[in-house]
Amino acid sequence: MRQRRFDVRRGDRRVPGLLWTPAAGDGPRPLVLLGHGGSGSKRQDCVVAMARRLVRGYGIAAAAIDGPVHGARRSGPPAPPALVLAEFAQLWANDGDAMTDAMVGDWRATLDALRSLPDIGSGPVGWWGVSMGTIIGLPVVAADDRIGAAVLGLMGLTGPTRARIARDSPNVRCPVLFLVQWDDRTFHHDVAVALWECLGSRDKRLVAHPGEHGDLPADAFENTARFLARHLALDGEPPR
């Protein structure tokens, strides 16, 4: 697997990211955009592990960018995860719609830049992002019809941008696999199911597991990779 660091410039914004592709092979190939969780970064363990599954298991490229106040968007030495999460929560509460608009623009600019690469090209695109990856990712999927399948979840119809999420959800029309942790005390399963019901996709599946917010079982990651590979298939066959 080949890993490449990149920066996308969008006006005065620098968007830091990572791209993972097979070490050999010609494009174009499908691409999955990976949204990390709160207090994480583009280098978060579950993000890199998902990229590895997609690249090595299915020949699908993957890319991630740092979220607001996360990763390389911060200045100075690395901050404790609890501080990063607190700063994100404050930003979400105080300026959530503007933050969302800015991140939607960053992701769309990133997709434009990546699709100009010869080993990516104009192939199918998917989204994978839960928790903060859905707070930001659902509006991205709603805004960009190049995204042909999405994995969302660990989030509900609640929070500072609830009205924005409610407006955007009917515009998510691609196939969706939505993950719920039934004992989640951060986003209770009632609000998670309410969000799933608002999605505009005719092909939407809700998969619930027991456990708290961060207790996704290992097979959930493989199942979501398989879901994306199936829906991003080229010529009817999952990429390899």
C-alpha positions as semicolon CSV with decimal commas, in nm:
position;residue;x (nm);y (nm);z (nm)
1;M;0,000;0,000;0,000
2;R;0,128;0,344;-0,091
3;Q;0,062;0,641;0,140
4;R;0,090;0,999;0,015
5;R;0,063;1,322;0,212
6;F;-0,108;1,612;0,034
7;D;-0,234;1,965;0,088
8;V;-0,523;2,120;-0,102
9;R;-0,549;2,497;-0,118
10;R;-0,896;2,651;-0,115
11;G;-0,872;3,028;-0,094
12;D;-0,687;3,101;0,229
13;R;-0,758;2,752;0,367
14;R;-0,500;2,474;0,370
15;V;-0,659;2,129;0,372
16;P;-0,411;1,862;0,495
17;G;-0,477;1,505;0,390
18;L;-0,351;1,154;0,323
19;L;-0,413;0,933;0,020
20;W;-0,373;0,555;0,022
21;T;-0,354;0,357;-0,303
22;P;-0,231;0,015;-0,412
23;A;0,147;0,010;-0,450
24;A;0,111;-0,096;-0,813
25;G;-0,167;-0,083;-1,069
26;D;-0,318;0,158;-1,314
27;G;-0,617;0,386;-1,264
28;P;-0,880;0,491;-1,266
29;R;-1,006;0,317;-0,955
30;P;-1,282;0,381;-0,700
31;L;-1,210;0,617;-0,412
32;V;-1,355;0,622;-0,060
33;L;-1,339;0,942;0,145
34;L;-1,281;0,870;0,515
35;G;-1,414;1,106;0,781
36;H;-1,241;1,064;1,118
37;G;-1,403;1,090;1,460
38;G;-1,393;1,363;1,722
39;S;-1,049;1,405;1,888
40;G;-0,890;1,193;1,609
41;S;-0,723;1,290;1,283
42;K;-0,653;1,162;0,934
43;R;-0,400;0,930;1,100
44;Q;-0,651;0,785;1,349
45;D;-0,604;0,409;1,391
46;C;-0,951;0,317;1,264
47;V;-0,909;0,545;0,960
48;V;-0,576;0,389;0,860
49;A;-0,715;0,040;0,925
50;M;-1,017;0,109;0,704
51;A;-0,790;0,245;0,431
52;R;-0,582;-0,073;0,455
53;R;-0,894;-0,290;0,421
54;L;-1,014;-0,101;0,115
55;V;-0,676;-0,087;-0,060
56;R;-0,549;-0,437;0,014
57;G;-0,881;-0,619;0,012
58;Y;-1,059;-0,449;-0,276
59;G;-0,811;-0,234;-0,470
60;I;-1,002;0,081;-0,370
61;A;-0,814;0,403;-0,300
62;A;-0,890;0,592;0,022
63;A;-0,833;0,948;0,140
64;A;-0,877;1,141;0,465
65;I;-0,840;1,506;0,566
66;D;-0,812;1,658;0,910
67;G;-1,132;1,795;1,059
68;P;-1,166;2,140;1,218
69;V;-0,923;2,197;1,511
70;H;-0,785;1,844;1,450
71;G;-0,451;1,707;1,332
72;A;-0,238;1,931;1,111
73;R;-0,500;2,207;1,124
74;R;-0,367;2,286;1,473
75;S;-0,058;2,492;1,540
76;G;0,196;2,403;1,804
77;P;0,259;2,064;1,968
78;P;-0,005;1,788;1,964
79;A;-0,291;1,849;2,209
80;P;-0,452;1,588;2,435
81;P;-0,753;1,423;2,269
82;A;-0,987;1,549;2,544
83;L;-0,886;1,909;2,469
84;V;-0,934;1,863;2,095
85;L;-1,278;1,712;2,151
86;A;-1,375;1,997;2,385
87;E;-1,263;2,257;2,131
88;F;-1,457;2,083;1,856
89;A;-1,769;2,068;2,075
90;Q;-1,737;2,441;2,142
91;L;-1,695;2,518;1,770
92;W;-1,991;2,295;1,684
93;A;-2,205;2,474;1,945
94;N;-2,102;2,829;1,859
95;D;-2,062;2,823;1,480
96;G;-2,182;2,483;1,365
97;D;-2,340;2,578;1,032
98;A;-2,039;2,784;0,921
99;M;-1,805;2,503;1,029
100;T;-2,013;2,255;0,830
101;D;-2,016;2,475;0,519
102;A;-1,639;2,519;0,538
103;M;-1,578;2,145;0,571
104;V;-1,817;2,062;0,286
105;G;-1,615;2,302;0,070
106;D;-1,287;2,146;0,184
107;W;-1,405;1,794;0,104
108;R;-1,539;1,892;-0,238
109;A;-1,212;2,068;-0,323
110;T;-1,021;1,760;-0,205
111;L;-1,232;1,535;-0,427
112;D;-1,172;1,766;-0,725
113;A;-0,796;1,750;-0,666
114;L;-0,780;1,374;-0,615
115;R;-0,987;1,301;-0,925
116;S;-0,727;1,488;-1,131
117;L;-0,469;1,220;-1,043
118;P;-0,416;0,952;-1,309
119;D;-0,444;0,664;-1,059
120;I;-0,781;0,793;-0,934
121;G;-0,951;0,957;-1,230
122;S;-1,328;0,987;-1,253
123;G;-1,415;0,649;-1,103
124;P;-1,688;0,585;-0,842
125;V;-1,667;0,760;-0,504
126;G;-1,787;0,651;-0,160
127;W;-1,796;0,796;0,190
128;W;-1,711;0,630;0,523
129;G;-1,747;0,831;0,842
130;V;-1,919;0,779;1,177
131;S;-1,974;1,007;1,478
132;M;-1,798;1,334;1,378
133;G;-1,753;1,167;1,039
134;T;-2,134;1,183;1,009
135;I;-2,180;1,527;1,168
136;I;-1,964;1,662;0,885
137;G;-1,999;1,378;0,636
138;L;-2,376;1,367;0,599
139;P;-2,382;1,725;0,464
140;V;-2,093;1,635;0,231
141;V;-2,283;1,336;0,091
142;A;-2,599;1,546;0,056
143;A;-2,411;1,819;-0,133
144;D;-2,209;1,608;-0,377
145;D;-2,384;1,368;-0,613
146;R;-2,048;1,220;-0,716
147;I;-2,069;1,014;-0,395
148;G;-2,242;0,692;-0,491
149;A;-2,255;0,505;-0,158
150;A;-2,205;0,599;0,206
151;V;-2,142;0,449;0,548
152;L;-2,272;0,678;0,823
153;G;-2,378;0,642;1,185
154;L;-2,296;0,674;1,556
155;M;-2,482;1,003;1,541
156;G;-2,844;1,113;1,564
157;L;-3,094;1,383;1,488
158;T;-2,968;1,604;1,769
159;G;-2,695;1,851;1,859
160;P;-2,615;2,210;1,761
161;T;-2,658;2,146;1,387
162;R;-2,976;1,939;1,423
163;A;-3,173;2,169;1,192
164;R;-2,899;2,155;0,928
165;I;-2,882;1,776;0,948
166;A;-3,261;1,754;0,921
167;R;-3,256;1,970;0,606
168;D;-2,969;1,780;0,445
169;S;-3,082;1,425;0,526
170;P;-3,354;1,399;0,256
171;N;-3,088;1,497;-0,002
172;V;-2,883;1,186;0,081
173;R;-3,010;0,960;-0,195
174;C;-2,724;0,716;-0,252
175;P;-2,724;0,371;-0,088
176;V;-2,645;0,407;0,284
177;L;-2,533;0,165;0,555
178;F;-2,603;0,328;0,891
179;L;-2,436;0,200;1,210
180;V;-2,593;0,230;1,555
181;Q;-2,453;0,135;1,896
182;W;-2,766;0,041;2,093
183;D;-2,626;0,141;2,432
184;D;-2,473;0,468;2,306
185;R;-2,496;0,738;2,572
186;T;-2,352;1,005;2,340
187;F;-2,611;0,959;2,063
188;H;-2,900;0,751;2,199
189;H;-3,039;0,490;1,961
190;D;-3,374;0,674;1,947
191;V;-3,217;0,983;1,787
192;A;-2,998;0,763;1,566
193;V;-3,301;0,578;1,429
194;A;-3,477;0,914;1,377
195;L;-3,183;1,030;1,164
196;W;-3,183;0,709;0,961
197;E;-3,555;0,755;0,895
198;C;-3,491;1,106;0,756
199;L;-3,241;0,988;0,493
200;G;-3,374;1,023;0,140
201;S;-3,214;0,707;0,005
202;R;-3,444;0,430;-0,117
203;D;-3,164;0,183;-0,032
204;K;-3,078;0,243;0,333
205;R;-2,989;-0,019;0,590
206;L;-2,956;0,020;0,965
207;V;-2,723;-0,217;1,149
208;A;-2,731;-0,205;1,530
209;H;-2,475;-0,357;1,766
210;P;-2,482;-0,374;2,146
211;G;-2,238;-0,155;2,331
212;E;-2,136;0,204;2,395
213;H;-2,040;0,475;2,148
214;G;-1,690;0,349;2,075
215;D;-1,760;-0,024;2,091
216;L;-1,806;-0,107;1,723
217;P;-1,715;-0,474;1,672
218;A;-1,430;-0,562;1,437
219;D;-1,657;-0,726;1,182
220;A;-1,850;-0,398;1,140
221;F;-1,546;-0,252;0,967
222;E;-1,514;-0,544;0,725
223;N;-1,888;-0,542;0,657
224;T;-1,884;-0,172;0,574
225;A;-1,583;-0,215;0,344
226;R;-1,768;-0,495;0,164
227;F;-2,078;-0,277;0,132
228;L;-1,878;0,004;-0,029
229;A;-1,689;-0,233;-0,260
230;R;-2,015;-0,380;-0,385
231;H;-2,172;-0,044;-0,458
232;L;-1,859;0,106;-0,613
233;A;-1,805;-0,192;-0,842
234;L;-1,669;-0,127;-1,187
235;D;-1,841;-0,319;-1,470
236;G;-2,052;-0,503;-1,215
237;E;-1,754;-0,660;-1,035
238;P;-1,602;-0,540;-0,707
239;P;-1,257;-0,387;-0,773
240;R;-0,946;-0,581;-0,687
